[in-house]
Structures are given as structure tokens and as C-alpha cells.
Amino acid sequence: MLTCPQLRQIYNMSAIIIYILLGLAIGYIGGYAGIGGAPFMIAFLVLVMGVNQFTAQGTVLTMMLGPMSLLGIITMKEEVKSQWKSIVIGVLSYAFFSYFGAKWAFELGELSIKKYFALLLIIIGLMQLFPQFSKPDHIKKTTQIPPLWMLIIGMATGIIGGLFGIGAGVLMVPTFLMLFNMHKNHARALSLAILLPPVSLGAFYKYFEENAIDWKLVVILFISYFIANYLGAKRGSRASLGNFKKIYALLLIGIAIVYFLQIYFQSK
């Protein structure tokens, strides 16, 4: 018969395997669609693994400090080179304003953040689900974002990223596609390039200050994500994202519903 220490060891090994699989899956999705995949990762940690919301957000933000999208960028280096000005503006504005988003998160408290996080998932899902938000295909695709707009987008996504522990991609890619009718590969390349430096540094400082980071989990998720990101980016550059967007949107909305149900039963 297994002893308590043996059962704990088995549980710990099972959890590590699950975390590795999670990193691989989200890494592949992130490279495929040009997104960080943070909403899925945070939701899984909170809803399935029972991790505190702030710890989940702080852990994912810390993971983003490493060059997790490097292998994905290698597959789109030409698109990255042509957008270096936008990348610099996006990185600096996001990194600075992410601190204020993180500060605001701890002022609101975990329950409020869970509610707003679920609402954000629905908004992001709807942005992906309804094609009428995008400009018609016959309108010429752009490959550049005006500097002032890039600054505004970096500031806004920095605050939201620090507030909810998500990366630039999940918000930036839909914005690039819908508001600027940007070419798909250029939007993905710009998003992944902004994720390459320690873009969440400002938010990281606040989460570190609040001791809301699981360092062991950071290492596991980063390594597995890093490996799978290249394979996803290589496949995504040749794929149509139409069906993927619908599945992605429905999953986000489904996760949001589960969040609201959990909040409801916890408040009882």
C-alpha cells in the first residue's frame, strides 16, 4: 500500500507532466496564431490546478520575461525587420505601463479581477468570432502601424496586460487586423517580436513585490512553451486562421462561463 509521501510524490510528478503538456500546447497555439496564449494558461492554472489568480498571472508574466517567442520569430524574420520602429515603440510603452496595470490589479482584489478577467475573455472571443469587424478582403493590406497609434496600443495593452497577466499578442493581433487591416503574417510577426524582450518587466516588479510568482512553474512552462512555439509558428505561416479563430473564440467564451460559475458558487 502506498504511503502518504509516495502519494504526494506521484501527485507532484503528475502535476509536472500536466504543466509540461500545458506549456507545449499553449506554445504551439501561440506560434500558430501569433498570440501569447496567456488567457488559456492562466485559466487552466486557476480552474483546473487550483492556483491563486494573482499567482497564475504573476507566474505567466514572469515566464514572458524570457525570449519565449524567439523560435517563432526566426520563421518570420523578414516581416520583423521591416517593423523595427513599431517593435521598439510597442515594447517600451507596454513595459512601462504594465506596472500600473499590475498595481491596479492588487488594489481591486482577486474576486474583482476574476470577474473582469472572465469579461475580457468574452470580449476577446467576440473580436475573433465575428468577421464583420474586419475590413473587406479587397481593401489593400498594410504592413506598418503609424507610430502614434503604436504608442497608444502599447500603452493600452500594457495596462491591460499587467492587470490580467496576459501578453501583447492576444490583444494586439486582433487590433492590427481589424483596425488597420494589417497583413496576417506582419501582424503575427509584430506581436511575437514585441513579446521577445522582457516586455512585462513593469508588471513583474509589482507581482514580485507581492510574492505572487511560482518560480518552479515559471521554468517548466517557459521551457515547454519555447520548444513548441517554433513548430506552431512554422505551421501557422502557411495556414488559414479562419476556422482556428472560431474555435479559439468559442473556447475563450466557454472558459469565461466556467469562471463566472466558479465565482457564483464561491460566493454562496
C-alpha positions as a Markdown table, in Angstrom:
| # | Residue | x | y | z |
|---|---|---|---|---|
| 1 | Met | 0.0 | 0.0 | 0.0 |
| 2 | Leu | 1.3 | 3.4 | -0.9 |
| 3 | Thr | 2.3 | 5.7 | 1.9 |
| 4 | Cys | 1.4 | 9.4 | 2.1 |
| 5 | Pro | 4.9 | 10.6 | 0.9 |
| 6 | Gln | 4.7 | 8.3 | -2.0 |
| 7 | Leu | 1.2 | 9.5 | -2.9 |
| 8 | Arg | 2.4 | 13.1 | -2.7 |
| 9 | Gln | 5.4 | 12.2 | -5.0 |
| 10 | Ile | 3.1 | 10.7 | -7.6 |
| 11 | Tyr | 0.8 | 13.7 | -7.4 |
| 12 | Asn | 3.7 | 16.1 | -7.8 |
| 13 | Met | 5.0 | 14.1 | -10.8 |
| 14 | Ser | 1.5 | 14.1 | -12.4 |
| 15 | Ala | 1.2 | 17.9 | -11.9 |
| 16 | Ile | 4.6 | 18.5 | -13.5 |
| 17 | Ile | 3.6 | 16.4 | -16.6 |
| 18 | Ile | 0.4 | 18.3 | -16.8 |
| 19 | Tyr | 2.3 | 21.6 | -16.7 |
| 20 | Ile | 4.7 | 20.5 | -19.4 |
| 21 | Leu | 1.8 | 19.5 | -21.7 |
| 22 | Leu | 0.1 | 22.8 | -21.0 |
| 23 | Gly | 3.2 | 24.7 | -22.0 |
| 24 | Leu | 3.6 | 22.7 | -25.1 |
| 25 | Ala | 0.0 | 23.2 | -26.2 |
| 26 | Ile | -0.1 | 26.9 | -25.5 |
| 27 | Gly | 3.4 | 27.4 | -27.1 |
| 28 | Tyr | 2.2 | 25.7 | -30.3 |
| 29 | Ile | -1.0 | 27.8 | -30.3 |
| 30 | Gly | 0.9 | 31.0 | -29.6 |
| 31 | Gly | 3.3 | 30.4 | -32.5 |
| 32 | Tyr | 0.5 | 29.3 | -34.8 |
| 33 | Ala | -1.7 | 32.4 | -34.3 |
| 34 | Gly | 0.9 | 34.9 | -33.2 |
| 35 | Ile | -0.6 | 35.1 | -29.6 |
| 36 | Gly | 1.0 | 34.5 | -26.3 |
| 37 | Gly | -1.8 | 32.1 | -25.2 |
| 38 | Ala | -1.7 | 33.6 | -21.7 |
| 39 | Pro | -5.6 | 33.6 | -21.2 |
| 40 | Phe | -5.7 | 29.9 | -21.7 |
| 41 | Met | -2.7 | 29.3 | -19.4 |
| 42 | Ile | -4.0 | 31.5 | -16.6 |
| 43 | Ala | -7.5 | 30.0 | -16.8 |
| 44 | Phe | -6.1 | 26.4 | -16.7 |
| 45 | Leu | -3.9 | 27.1 | -13.7 |
| 46 | Val | -6.8 | 28.7 | -11.8 |
| 47 | Leu | -9.7 | 26.5 | -12.8 |
| 48 | Val | -8.0 | 23.1 | -13.2 |
| 49 | Met | -4.9 | 23.2 | -11.0 |
| 50 | Gly | -6.4 | 25.5 | -8.2 |
| 51 | Val | -3.7 | 28.1 | -8.4 |
| 52 | Asn | -4.5 | 31.6 | -7.0 |
| 53 | Gln | -5.5 | 34.1 | -9.7 |
| 54 | Phe | -2.7 | 36.5 | -8.8 |
| 55 | Thr | -0.1 | 33.8 | -8.6 |
| 56 | Ala | -1.2 | 32.4 | -12.0 |
| 57 | Gln | -1.0 | 35.9 | -13.5 |
| 58 | Gly | 2.4 | 36.7 | -11.9 |
| 59 | Thr | 3.8 | 33.3 | -13.0 |
| 60 | Val | 2.7 | 33.8 | -16.6 |
| 61 | Leu | 4.0 | 37.4 | -16.7 |
| 62 | Thr | 7.4 | 36.2 | -15.3 |
| 63 | Met | 7.6 | 33.5 | -17.9 |
| 64 | Met | 7.1 | 36.2 | -20.5 |
| 65 | Leu | 10.4 | 37.9 | -19.4 |
| 66 | Gly | 12.3 | 35.2 | -21.3 |
| 67 | Pro | 12.7 | 35.1 | -25.1 |
| 68 | Met | 9.8 | 32.7 | -25.4 |
| 69 | Ser | 8.8 | 33.7 | -28.9 |
| 70 | Leu | 12.4 | 33.6 | -30.3 |
| 71 | Leu | 12.0 | 30.4 | -32.4 |
| 72 | Gly | 8.7 | 31.7 | -33.8 |
| 73 | Ile | 10.3 | 35.0 | -34.9 |
| 74 | Ile | 13.0 | 33.1 | -36.7 |
| 75 | Thr | 10.4 | 31.8 | -39.1 |
| 76 | Met | 9.2 | 35.4 | -39.9 |
| 77 | Lys | 12.5 | 37.4 | -39.7 |
| 78 | Glu | 11.8 | 39.4 | -42.8 |
| 79 | Glu | 8.5 | 40.7 | -41.5 |
| 80 | Val | 10.2 | 41.5 | -38.2 |
| 81 | Lys | 13.0 | 43.5 | -39.8 |
| 82 | Ser | 10.6 | 45.7 | -41.7 |
| 83 | Gln | 8.7 | 46.7 | -38.5 |
| 84 | Trp | 11.6 | 47.5 | -36.1 |
| 85 | Lys | 10.3 | 51.0 | -35.2 |
| 86 | Ser | 6.9 | 49.7 | -34.3 |
| 87 | Ile | 8.5 | 46.9 | -32.2 |
| 88 | Val | 10.6 | 49.4 | -30.2 |
| 89 | Ile | 7.6 | 51.7 | -29.5 |
| 90 | Gly | 5.4 | 48.7 | -28.6 |
| 91 | Val | 8.0 | 47.2 | -26.2 |
| 92 | Leu | 8.8 | 50.4 | -24.3 |
| 93 | Ser | 5.3 | 51.6 | -23.9 |
| 94 | Tyr | 4.0 | 48.1 | -22.9 |
| 95 | Ala | 6.8 | 47.5 | -20.4 |
| 96 | Phe | 6.3 | 50.9 | -18.7 |
| 97 | Phe | 2.5 | 50.9 | -18.4 |
| 98 | Ser | 2.2 | 47.3 | -17.4 |
| 99 | Tyr | 3.4 | 48.3 | -13.9 |
| 100 | Phe | 0.3 | 50.5 | -13.4 |
| 101 | Gly | -2.0 | 47.7 | -14.6 |
| 102 | Ala | -0.4 | 45.3 | -12.1 |
| 103 | Lys | -0.7 | 47.9 | -9.3 |
| 104 | Trp | -4.4 | 48.4 | -10.1 |
| 105 | Ala | -5.0 | 44.6 | -10.0 |
| 106 | Phe | -3.9 | 44.3 | -6.4 |
| 107 | Glu | -6.0 | 47.3 | -5.4 |
| 108 | Leu | -9.1 | 45.7 | -6.9 |
| 109 | Gly | -8.6 | 42.3 | -5.2 |
| 110 | Glu | -8.8 | 38.7 | -6.5 |
| 111 | Leu | -12.6 | 38.4 | -6.8 |
| 112 | Ser | -13.0 | 41.5 | -8.9 |
| 113 | Ile | -10.0 | 40.5 | -11.1 |
| 114 | Lys | -11.6 | 37.1 | -11.7 |
| 115 | Lys | -14.9 | 38.8 | -12.8 |
| 116 | Tyr | -13.1 | 41.3 | -15.1 |
| 117 | Phe | -10.8 | 38.6 | -16.5 |
| 118 | Ala | -13.8 | 36.5 | -17.5 |
| 119 | Leu | -15.4 | 39.5 | -19.1 |
| 120 | Leu | -12.2 | 40.2 | -21.0 |
| 121 | Leu | -12.2 | 36.6 | -22.3 |
| 122 | Ile | -15.7 | 37.1 | -23.7 |
| 123 | Ile | -14.6 | 40.4 | -25.4 |
| 124 | Ile | -11.5 | 38.8 | -27.0 |
| 125 | Gly | -13.6 | 35.8 | -28.1 |
| 126 | Leu | -16.2 | 38.0 | -29.8 |
| 127 | Met | -13.5 | 40.0 | -31.5 |
| 128 | Gln | -12.3 | 36.7 | -33.1 |
| 129 | Leu | -15.8 | 35.3 | -33.8 |
| 130 | Phe | -17.4 | 38.0 | -35.9 |
| 131 | Pro | -15.8 | 38.6 | -39.2 |
| 132 | Gln | -17.7 | 41.8 | -39.8 |
| 133 | Phe | -15.3 | 43.5 | -37.5 |
| 134 | Ser | -12.6 | 43.1 | -40.1 |
| 135 | Lys | -12.2 | 45.1 | -43.3 |
| 136 | Pro | -13.2 | 43.5 | -46.6 |
| 137 | Asp | -10.5 | 41.4 | -48.4 |
| 138 | His | -10.4 | 43.7 | -51.4 |
| 139 | Ile | -9.0 | 46.6 | -49.4 |
| 140 | Lys | -5.2 | 46.7 | -49.7 |
| 141 | Lys | -3.4 | 45.1 | -46.7 |
| 142 | Thr | -1.0 | 47.3 | -44.8 |
| 143 | Thr | 2.4 | 46.2 | -43.3 |
| 144 | Gln | 3.1 | 49.1 | -41.0 |
| 145 | Ile | 1.4 | 50.7 | -37.9 |
| 146 | Pro | 1.6 | 54.5 | -37.6 |
| 147 | Pro | 4.0 | 55.4 | -34.6 |
| 148 | Leu | 1.4 | 57.3 | -32.6 |
| 149 | Trp | -1.1 | 54.5 | -32.9 |
| 150 | Met | 1.6 | 52.0 | -31.9 |
| 151 | Leu | 2.3 | 54.1 | -28.8 |
| 152 | Ile | -1.4 | 54.2 | -27.9 |
| 153 | Ile | -1.8 | 50.4 | -28.5 |
| 154 | Gly | 1.3 | 49.7 | -26.4 |
| 155 | Met | 0.1 | 51.8 | -23.5 |
| 156 | Ala | -3.4 | 50.3 | -23.5 |
| 157 | Thr | -2.2 | 46.7 | -23.8 |
| 158 | Gly | 0.5 | 47.3 | -21.2 |
| 159 | Ile | -2.1 | 48.4 | -18.7 |
| 160 | Ile | -4.5 | 45.5 | -19.6 |
| 161 | Gly | -1.6 | 43.0 | -19.7 |
| 162 | Gly | -0.4 | 44.0 | -16.2 |
| 163 | Leu | -4.0 | 44.0 | -14.9 |
| 164 | Phe | -4.8 | 40.5 | -16.1 |
| 165 | Gly | -1.4 | 38.8 | -16.6 |
| 166 | Ile | -1.7 | 38.4 | -20.4 |
| 167 | Gly | 0.7 | 39.2 | -23.2 |
| 168 | Ala | 0.6 | 41.7 | -26.1 |
| 169 | Gly | -0.4 | 39.2 | -28.7 |
| 170 | Val | -3.9 | 38.3 | -27.6 |
| 171 | Leu | -5.0 | 41.9 | -27.8 |
| 172 | Met | -2.6 | 43.3 | -30.4 |
| 173 | Val | -3.2 | 40.8 | -33.3 |
| 174 | Pro | -7.0 | 41.4 | -33.4 |
| 175 | Thr | -6.4 | 45.2 | -33.2 |
| 176 | Phe | -3.8 | 45.1 | -36.1 |
| 177 | Leu | -6.1 | 43.0 | -38.2 |
| 178 | Met | -9.4 | 44.8 | -37.5 |
| 179 | Leu | -8.4 | 48.5 | -37.2 |
| 180 | Phe | -5.5 | 48.6 | -39.6 |
| 181 | Asn | -6.3 | 45.7 | -42.0 |
| 182 | Met | -2.7 | 44.5 | -41.5 |
| 183 | His | -1.4 | 41.5 | -43.4 |
| 184 | Lys | -1.7 | 38.4 | -41.2 |
| 185 | Asn | 1.9 | 37.5 | -41.2 |
| 186 | His | 3.1 | 41.0 | -40.4 |
| 187 | Ala | 0.6 | 41.2 | -37.5 |
| 188 | Arg | 1.8 | 37.9 | -36.1 |
| 189 | Ala | 5.4 | 38.9 | -36.5 |
| 190 | Leu | 4.9 | 42.3 | -34.9 |
| 191 | Ser | 3.1 | 40.6 | -31.9 |
| 192 | Leu | 5.7 | 37.9 | -31.4 |
| 193 | Ala | 8.6 | 40.4 | -31.7 |
| 194 | Ile | 7.1 | 42.6 | -29.0 |
| 195 | Leu | 6.9 | 39.5 | -26.8 |
| 196 | Leu | 10.6 | 38.7 | -27.3 |
| 197 | Pro | 12.2 | 41.3 | -24.9 |
| 198 | Pro | 11.2 | 41.4 | -21.2 |
| 199 | Val | 8.0 | 43.3 | -22.1 |
| 200 | Ser | 6.2 | 42.5 | -18.9 |
| 201 | Leu | 9.1 | 43.9 | -16.7 |
| 202 | Gly | 7.0 | 46.7 | -15.1 |
| 203 | Ala | 4.2 | 44.3 | -14.1 |
| 204 | Phe | 6.7 | 41.7 | -13.0 |
| 205 | Tyr | 8.2 | 44.1 | -10.5 |
| 206 | Lys | 4.8 | 44.6 | -8.8 |
| 207 | Tyr | 3.9 | 40.8 | -8.8 |
| 208 | Phe | 7.4 | 40.0 | -7.4 |
| 209 | Glu | 6.8 | 42.7 | -4.7 |
| 210 | Glu | 3.5 | 40.9 | -3.8 |
| 211 | Asn | 5.2 | 37.5 | -3.8 |
| 212 | Ala | 2.8 | 36.3 | -6.4 |
| 213 | Ile | 5.1 | 34.2 | -8.5 |
| 214 | Asp | 5.7 | 30.4 | -8.6 |
| 215 | Trp | 9.3 | 30.1 | -9.8 |
| 216 | Lys | 9.3 | 26.4 | -10.3 |
| 217 | Leu | 6.2 | 26.7 | -12.5 |
| 218 | Val | 7.8 | 29.5 | -14.5 |
| 219 | Val | 10.7 | 27.3 | -15.5 |
| 220 | Ile | 8.5 | 24.4 | -16.5 |
| 221 | Leu | 6.1 | 26.5 | -18.6 |
| 222 | Phe | 8.8 | 28.6 | -20.2 |
| 223 | Ile | 10.9 | 25.6 | -21.5 |
| 224 | Ser | 7.9 | 23.7 | -22.8 |
| 225 | Tyr | 6.4 | 26.8 | -24.4 |
| 226 | Phe | 9.7 | 27.8 | -26.0 |
| 227 | Ile | 10.1 | 24.4 | -27.7 |
| 228 | Ala | 6.6 | 24.3 | -29.1 |
| 229 | Asn | 6.4 | 27.9 | -30.2 |
| 230 | Tyr | 8.7 | 27.4 | -33.2 |
| 231 | Leu | 6.6 | 24.4 | -34.6 |
| 232 | Gly | 3.4 | 26.4 | -34.2 |
| 233 | Ala | 4.8 | 29.5 | -36.0 |
| 234 | Lys | 6.2 | 27.4 | -38.8 |
| 235 | Arg | 2.8 | 25.8 | -39.4 |
| 236 | Gly | 0.8 | 29.0 | -38.9 |
| 237 | Ser | 2.6 | 30.9 | -41.6 |
| 238 | Arg | 1.2 | 28.5 | -44.1 |
| 239 | Ala | -2.3 | 28.1 | -42.7 |
| 240 | Ser | -5.6 | 29.9 | -42.9 |
| 241 | Leu | -6.7 | 31.0 | -39.5 |
| 242 | Gly | -10.5 | 31.2 | -40.3 |
| 243 | Asn | -11.6 | 28.0 | -38.6 |
| 244 | Phe | -8.9 | 28.4 | -35.8 |
| 245 | Lys | -10.4 | 31.8 | -34.9 |
| 246 | Lys | -13.9 | 30.4 | -34.4 |
| 247 | Ile | -12.6 | 27.5 | -32.2 |
| 248 | Tyr | -10.3 | 30.0 | -30.3 |
| 249 | Ala | -13.3 | 32.3 | -29.7 |
| 250 | Leu | -15.6 | 29.6 | -28.5 |
| 251 | Leu | -13.0 | 28.2 | -26.1 |
| 252 | Leu | -12.5 | 31.7 | -24.6 |
| 253 | Ile | -16.2 | 32.2 | -24.1 |
| 254 | Gly | -16.6 | 28.8 | -22.6 |
| 255 | Ile | -13.8 | 29.4 | -20.2 |
| 256 | Ala | -15.4 | 32.7 | -19.2 |
| 257 | Ile | -18.7 | 30.9 | -18.4 |
| 258 | Val | -16.8 | 28.5 | -16.2 |
| 259 | Tyr | -15.1 | 31.4 | -14.4 |
| 260 | Phe | -18.5 | 33.0 | -13.7 |
| 261 | Leu | -19.9 | 29.7 | -12.4 |
| 262 | Gln | -16.9 | 29.3 | -10.1 |
| 263 | Ile | -17.3 | 32.9 | -8.8 |
| 264 | Tyr | -21.1 | 32.3 | -8.2 |
| 265 | Phe | -20.5 | 29.1 | -6.2 |
| 266 | Gln | -17.7 | 30.6 | -4.2 |
| 267 | Ser | -19.9 | 33.5 | -3.2 |
| 268 | Lys | -22.6 | 31.1 | -1.8 |
